[in-house]
Amino acid sequence: RRRFLPNLQHHRFWVEEEKRFVRLRVSAKGMRIIDKRGITVVLAEIRRAGAKV
């Protein structure tokens, strides 16, 4: 039986506020969301959920 897996990529994003790169494992759609909303907003949501970034 065929499985449809997400298109996950390891991608480095530059965070200007922290002057560093963060490496995230995101889907192609997730990259578009980060481009649209901004890496700072997305990182704040990830940290609020309890993940270490």
WOLINJO-V626836 format. One record per residue. N is the residue number from 1. PHI is phi in degrees with one decimal (* if undefined). NEAR is the number of other ideal C-beta (glycine too) atoms within 12 Angstrom. Layout:
# WOLINJO-V626836
N_PHI_NEAR, N_PHI_NEAR
This chain:
# WOLINJO-V626836
1_*_3, 2_-78.4_4, 3_-113.9_5, 4_-98.1_6, 5_-98.5_7, 6_-68.1_13, 7_-83.6_14, 8_-85.1_14, 9_-133.5_18, 10_-90.1_14, 11_-140.1_22, 12_-94.8_16, 13_-116.8_28, 14_-83.9_18, 15_-107.3_23, 16_-63.2_13, 17_-63.9_14, 18_-101.4_15, 19_54.2_8, 20_-155.7_14, 21_-91.3_16, 22_-121.1_26, 23_-105.3_16, 24_-122.9_25, 25_-102.2_19, 26_-126.1_26, 27_-80.5_17, 28_-61.3_15, 29_-66.5_14, 30_-61.4_24, 31_-64.4_23, 32_-66.6_15, 33_-64.6_19, 34_-64.5_27, 35_-62.1_16, 36_-75.0_12, 37_-91.3_16, 38_103.6_17, 39_-65.8_30, 40_-64.5_19, 41_-65.6_17, 42_-66.0_27, 43_-62.7_28, 44_-62.3_17, 45_-66.7_18, 46_-63.3_24, 47_-68.0_16, 48_-64.2_11, 49_-74.7_11, 50_105.7_8, 51_-84.4_14, 52_-91.2_9, 53_-125.7_23
